[in-house]
């Protein structure tokens, strides 16, 4: 009996004390200080994480009645932890979300709409890059405020261009030119092994979204999935053709020696061109300072203008926060022009606020002035509660087509059908 009693006491200590602690986590030793919980997925020791925590420290030092406590959560665990905290009525007060999944949280009633705060404080959507702001809007409501953004461009190695007689000041502008440049830049040994690859459409930080948009395709119209748009099918056919020219076995053989950081094929000289995000400039400066490179707009099909696509992060208030006014005040602090600019310079990230992004710090940078200009023609992935699922299906479709497991049309027809059923079922059971 005594043994059973001890076990029950132990269980109570294990389960009740943590709950009691969490329930009081918004209280400070000084009852006049409100403690706000802030969550993000930015490692505290990288440039982004450190820059944000420096701003939080500054906020805390300038506010005597509020204190922000920051918690870093691994990317792969963030969603489950956040939804569990909301369900348990113990959510953080502010979160930094990938804008891409804002609609997913909004549709699950996991966020507080910010329209009233925006109206009260006269926040002007036109002050932000359109793609950044529009990605935060779902069903007519604004669920988060854009913080920083990214954008993709064509990176190319200057020395590789020069080695085959290509002018580094004249990068490819069309798909036809991209093919021609890639073939000239590619080097094979006598056995056919790829010592250097000119370009492969799916390598880098890109997706079918980019190539489909460049060809004029639409991935979603209202709640209808349209990835089997003939223009997107044609774009995937072009990607398959590009891969076939190299040969899958040759590409797979070459890729066995590739890695990350110093072993990145663009850094080692095994890849001459790639599509990647603005943050890749920092990667090159850190791990490939010897590499001379330039950036340019992604090449488009003949007769079409270049576009690109953006992602990024935004600040939101989870459902159940007990300190809405204070949480919004912190967001207002984080999105101020001065704060955004300080953060962007420290983290080397593009601010979502246009005025900050057009600061001379960026506009005099040979790389970032290209990225900022591309923000005028950038697109964003569909705002839908099944954004992650759709992304996965498009990735599978591209893989199936490249490996010739399905034709491009079959792969995209299947992706459209599966995603549409998933979306319809979600909306029906919402």
ZADOTI-211708 format. One record per residue (C-alpha): x, z, y. Coordinates in steps of 0.1 Angstrom, whole numbers, plus 2048, in hexadecimal, padded with zeros to 3 digits. Layout:
XZY...
This chain:
80080080081C80981882E7E980F80F7D581780A7E783882E7DF8428297BB83A80A7BA85081D7CA86D8387B186981F79486A80F7A288A8317A589A83A78189181977189D80B7878B882A78F8CC83276A8D280E7638DD80F7818F483077590382375190880375D91881777093283275593782274C95982876F96684877B97585779D97784D79A99B8277969998277839B983C7669AA82A74B99683F73C97B8387189738437089528526E59558596D093686D6B093388169C9198A069992E8BF6AA91E8CA6C49388EE6B99368EA69393D8E86859608C26849618BD6A79538D76B696A8C96A59898A56B19828B16D597B8C56D499C8A56CC9AE8926E799C8AD7009A68A96F59CA8836F89C888671B9BA89E7269D58877199F08677299E286374F9E084074E9CF8467349B486172F99A86571198387271696087E6F695087D6EF92A88E6D191987C6C58FA8896AA8E38786888E786B6878C385B6AA8C684D6A88E982A69A8E18236B28C582F6D08D981B6C68F87FA6BF8E67FE6E08D28046F38F37E66E39037D06EA8E57DB70E8E57D371290B7F87189128046F79218216F39388176EE95D82A6CE9638386B494C84E69595183E67A93C84865793182F64494682962D9288166499178026579347E26459297E66539067E66779147CB67092D7B46619127B96818FE7AE69791C7D16A591D7D86A09427C96AA9637BE68C9797D168D99A7BA6799B07AE6979C57D16A29CC7DC67F9D57BF67B9ED7C469D9FD7E9698A037E5673A0D7FC6669F17FE6409F680062B9D681060F9EB82F6259F18376219CC8416029B88205F39AC82A5F39878336189888136239997FB60D98480A6199647FE63C96D7DA6319727C163295579C62C95779D62E97D7AF65097F7D36589877E266F96C80667297781C66A99583965199085B66299287664A98887562797988B60F96688D5E996489D5D094E8B55B39568CE59C9458F15AA94190E59293C93359593894758495396657E93E95256E92294255693A96454D94997354892695B52B91E95A51C94193952B94C93553697092E55C97291C55699390353F9828F35529658D85419508B653E9618A152D94689D5319218AD51091B8CC51A92F8CC53C91D8CE5298FC8EA5139088FE52F9178FA5448F79065288E19255228F792D5478F792954B8D294954C8BD94B54889796954A88197153086795B54284E93D54286594156786E93356F89195057D8A593C57B8C59175758CA90B5658EA8E85758EC8CC5808D58A95858E58A05A58D48C15B78D98C55D18F58A85E390588D5C990386E5C08EF8565A58E88445B09088605A191E86157F90D83B57C90A83658492F85256C93983E55192781E55A93980D56D91D7F558B91F7F75A79077D75B99107B75B09237A05CE92879E5DE9067A65BE8F37C85BB8E27D55978E97F85978DC7EF5778C87EC5658E97FA5428E28145478FD8215678EC8215558CB83653A8DA84E5548E98525648C68585418B787453D8D188355F8C78835558A28935338A98AE5458BE8B655C8A08B55408878D152D89A8E954A8928DC55086E8CF5728648EB57A84C9055728668F45888808F15A58679155A185D9215A388190B5C088991A5D686E9385DD8859225E58A491B6088B091361A8D09276278EE94B6198EB9406048CC9235F48DE9275CE8D79245C58FC9405DD9049565D28E79515AD8F093D5A48D291E59C8E691F5889078FC58C9158DF5A590F8BF5B291F8C25D69288B55F09428C55FB9628D261B9528EA60693D90060295C90862795790F62293292860693B93961B95693D63893D94662691D95260392996260794B9785E994295B5D193E9545BA95B92F5B195B9135A59718ED5A896F8D258E9768AD5889728A158194E8A055B94887D54C94786F52D93687350D94985A50B96685353096686054C97C87456A96F86458B96A86E5AB95985F5CC94E8625F095785D61294886663495685965795B83E66996E83368D97681269A9697FF6BB9667F36C29427CF6CD93C7CC6F393C7E76FA9567DC71A9687EF7129887E36F09937EB6F59B880E7019B28156E699880A6CB9B18206DB9CC83E6D79B58356B39AE8326AC9D38546BB9D78636A59BC8546849C985E6899EE87566D9FB893685A0088F6949DE88B6739CC8A96659DD8BF6839D58B46829B18B965C9AE8DC65D9BB8E667A9A48D566C9858DB64798E8B763F9878A062899C88663D9B08626339AC85E6389D18666169E1876625A0188E6399EC89661C9D589F6069F38B861EA008DA60FA078E86239EA8D660B9D38D45EC9E88FA5EA9EE9015EE9C89085CC9B88F35D599A8D75EA9A78CE5D29C38C55BA9A78B05D499589E5DF9B58955BA9BC8885B699986F5D399F85B5BB9B48545A59958545BF97A8375C596182E5E494D8215E892A7FB5EA9257EB60B9307D96149117D46348FB7E46218DE8046178F181C6248D88096158BA8085F38CB82D5F58D38355FB8AE81F5DF8A282F5C68BA8525D18AE8475CC88A8395AA89285959F8A286D5AC88485759B86B85957A87D87F57B88288458385D86B56785485557F84283857185783455586F83455F89480E55889580756B87581B58888180A58A8A27E75848947ED5A187D7FA5B78997DC5AF8AF7C35B68937D35D78887D75E48AC7B45D98B67A55EC8997BA60B8A17AF6098C678A6038BE78A6218A679B6378BF78262E8DB7656328C276F6558B777C6618D9
